Amino acid sequence: MTKSEQIQFIIGIALFIGIPIPFILFGGQYLFAIIAIIGTIFWLLILRFKICPDCVNFSCPFNRVPKDVVDCFLKRNSIMKEAWEKSGYKID
């Protein structure tokens, strides 16, 4: 993902999460708003600690795979390694 794509991705997620909550609050449905906020927090925590550390989409802004694992993966995948090195990535 380029920086532009990463920014668009984050904006899209913010819109997807952020738009419904004010409408729920203005509608007076406070229980649903609380459930939506708690659900969003849990979703972000699960992403951060369970899903993103194992994801192979290394260019995603949420990716948390350690650099040594990324390097090992790229060493075994020559096509991806070549593409990443063209974009400026340095393998240790």
HELIX and SHEET records of a PDB file:
HELIX    1   1 LYS A    3  GLY A   18  1                                  16    
HELIX    2   2 PRO A   20  PHE A   26  1                                   7    
HELIX    3   3 TYR A   30  ILE A   46  1                                  17    
HELIX    4   4 LEU A   47  ILE A   51  3                                   5    
HELIX    5   5 CYS A   52  ASP A   54  5                                   3    
HELIX    6   6 LYS A   67  ARG A   76  1                                  10    
HELIX    7   7 SER A   78  LYS A   86  1                                   9    
END                                                                             
